[in-house]
Amino acid sequence: MNLRYQECAFSIPYERNNERNKLHKIVTSLLYETCNLSNRQFIFNIKLNEFVSISMQECKEYIVNVRAKKLDKSLHPWNKSISFERNMKMQLMVQLPCYKRVRGKEKYLEEYLWEDWFKQYIERQGFHKISIISSNRKNELIFNHKLRNGSQGQHTFLIPAATFIFNASVFDEDKASSAWLNGIGRSKGFGFGLLEIL
């Protein structure tokens, strides 16, 4: 099955302890204004890029990679395609928040359960024969703001997340194509769930 889609990339200035919520607002407002896309019509991820400038200063920026069926020309998108065939072997990477819903409530998973949960989850996305190469774990800051009503202190919301690198084979071409185009997992609006080929 051949899937055609578009991708683009742009940078956002780095700020220390930047919240995913702020980055989410920047990305979604840009794509809504230029492409009239809702949150459910595109996926993206955010990566920290560290580099040395011409003046030999150490610099940081966020690189945002966006994927959608179609993007506006003003974003200078690249036309891309990918074919999914049954039993095709792939090496993939994805960052996911590690929690699930139990009786309507979010339940964070203990770290020792992450890899088993991940394998079961990926199998529902059209892949099997999954072997995890690495899982880099990190608490991601979603938002951090002052309490209202004059209260002292900050309200900080962190979620546990992991970047999984894994080998897998395709067993359902339609599900795998949907996972590639639409992303997987929860909190896609905060930049999680975009699959990448390594």
Salt bridges, closest charged atoms under 4 A:
GLU7 OE2 - ARG67 NE 2.76
GLU7 OE1 - LYS80 NZ 3.12
GLU106 OE2 - ARG101 NH2 3.63
GLU111 OE1 - ARG137 NH1 3.05
GLU115 OE2 - ARG137 NH2 3.93
GLU140 OE1 - ARG20 NE 3.39
GLU196 OE2 - LYS47 NZ 2.99
